[in-house]
Amino acid sequence: MSISRVKTFVDGEVLFAADLEAEFDNWTTNQETIGWPATTSRAMAGNSLKLDADDTTLIKASVDDIVQIVSNGTITFQVDGTVASAVNGIGLIAGATTVDPIISSIGAGSDIGINMVPKGDGTFGVDGVVYSTHTSALLAYRMFGG
């Protein structure tokens, strides 16, 4: 719902202080409705979209081509598009009832793999079964039919 006028003036009508105050009060007390519904894209320009009252859950794009989701002050998800000439990405496709969701490769190529890289001595696993660490990447490659 967009913000609307408090009073519509007609030609020759005197603008009284009370009418002007009412218009300003309307703008200051209904700030959330100013500019909504959106009719154009919004530029965040490095600012964050805060999602909770204590400002610890937010979506931010503070670095060019990197978008982060922060929960409780910790980066929990990051999309990094800083790779030169990036054309490939990850798709998350929801599933209907009894249909599993899908994590897929998306992009310009016809044969696009997915590279999962643990950090440090971290592992890669599925349903609690560890398939790979950095040192056993070749084993995982063979297990998955590479």
Helices and strands as residue ranges (DSSP letters): H 17-29, G 31-33, E 48-50, E 58-63, E 66-71, E 74-80, E 88-93, E 102-107, E 123-126, E 129-133, G 134-136, H 137-143
